[in-house]
Amino acid sequence: MSHRQSIVWRSPAGDVIACIEKNKVMQENIVEIRQVCQDALEDAVLMGCDEQQFRAVLAELVASLESSFPPQD
């Protein structure tokens, strides 16, 4: 996932998140999320589900996520 390492994380105000530890946590989270999604996709296909439908459901799931924290300024 070398292209993922080039992500520049930003605050809601657009400032670059420069903290090495924060960037490390974000990278690890992305790697973990990708692996869980990959495993679920493979399970779905192996069980005969339509791959495009699974991808649409996954996109809808991500779009429906809500933060439990108040908006940042």
C-alpha positions in Angstrom: 0.0 0.0 0.0 2.7 2.5 -0.8 0.3 5.0 -2.3 -1.4 5.2 1.1 1.8 6.3 2.8 1.6 9.5 0.7 -1.6 10.6 2.4 -1.2 14.0 4.0 -3.7 14.2 6.8 -5.3 17.5 7.5 -7.3 19.2 10.2 -10.8 20.5 9.4 -9.1 23.9 9.0 -6.8 22.5 6.4 -3.6 22.5 8.5 -1.3 19.5 7.9 -1.2 17.0 10.8 2.6 16.9 11.3 2.7 14.7 14.5 4.6 11.6 13.6 2.7 9.4 16.1 -0.7 10.7 14.8 0.3 9.9 11.3 1.6 6.5 12.3 -1.8 5.7 14.0 -3.7 6.8 11.0 -1.5 4.7 8.7 -2.0 1.6 10.9 -5.8 2.2 11.0 -5.9 2.4 7.2 -3.9 -0.8 6.8 -6.2 -2.6 9.3 -9.4 -1.3 7.7 -8.2 -2.3 4.2 -7.4 -5.8 5.4 -10.8 -6.3 7.1 -12.6 -5.0 4.0 -10.4 -7.2 1.7 -11.3 -10.3 3.9 -15.0 -9.4 3.8 -15.0 -8.9 0.0 -13.3 -12.3 -0.5 -15.9 -13.9 1.8 -18.8 -12.3 0.0 -17.5 -13.4 -3.4 -16.7 -16.9 -2.2 -20.3 -17.1 -0.9 -21.7 -16.1 -4.3 -22.5 -12.4 -3.5 -22.2 -9.8 -6.3 -18.9 -8.0 -5.9 -20.3 -4.7 -7.1 -23.2 -4.9 -4.6 -20.8 -5.6 -1.8 -18.7 -2.6 -2.8 -21.8 -0.4 -2.9 -22.8 -1.6 0.6 -19.3 -0.9 1.9 -19.3 2.6 0.4 -22.8 3.3 2.0 -21.5 2.0 5.3 -18.5 4.4 5.2 -20.8 7.3 4.1 -23.1 6.6 7.1 -20.4 6.7 9.8 -20.9 9.5 12.3 -18.3 10.9 14.7 -19.2 10.8 18.4 -17.1 13.9 19.0 -18.3 17.5 18.5 -17.1 19.3 15.3 -13.6 20.8 15.5 -13.1 24.4 14.6 
